[in-house]
Amino acid sequence: MNNKIEGLYVRRTQKDYSLEFKLSVVWEVESGSIGVRGAMRKYGTFDKDYQIGTTMSKTPQQKLFDLEQKVRLLEKEKSFLEQEMINASDKANNLDTIVELAEQEYNIRIRKRFSPGQSGSITKNAKKR
């Protein structure tokens, strides 16, 4: 329902539609006979500036169902992450074994073994005092 006056588009507001019209469109959408986009095409584009972002409150059964779905999703995610952790641990163990075998077989040190000590700047500052 685009109103054109002298070639300009005039925005429709909620006041432009009768209560009966609004209720009939809402009933069509809620009954499932038409979708929101279908209603927009059938009755004209509704300006998004005038749409209110409210949602209908959920019944306790719907809230429970949503929470159960979240729990299932989190359990799957936890299981996946636990398996990834096991795989990473196995990979690290396998790499350690390979490095140890290579060190023994070729008699070379692949891993660097540093002894824990103080950095040079701390030692120099201690000597100046």
C-alpha positions, 0 to 999 in steps of 0.5 A: 500500500504505497501512497504516492503524493507528487512522486514521493513515498509517504510512510504508513504509520500504525494509525493508518490501519484500522483495528479490524485490519490489524487484527485480521492480519495478526490472526492470519499470521498466528493461524499459520495461513500466511507467514510474516513475509507473505503478509508483507507482500500481500498487504504492503511493506510495513516500515521496520521503524514502526515494528515493535521488537516484543516477543510473546511470553513462553509457557512453562512447557516451552521454557522447559523444552528450550532449557532441555534443548540447551542442556542437550546441546551443551552435553554434546559440546562437552563430549566433543571437547572431551574427545578433542582433549583426549586426542590432543593428549594422545598426539602429545604423547605420540610426539614425545615417544617419537622424539625419545626414539629419535634421540635414542636411535640417532644419539642426538639431543632434540629437546633443549634442556635449560636449567632454570636460572636467573636472567642476566639483567637481574644478576647485574643489578644485584652486583651493582648494589 
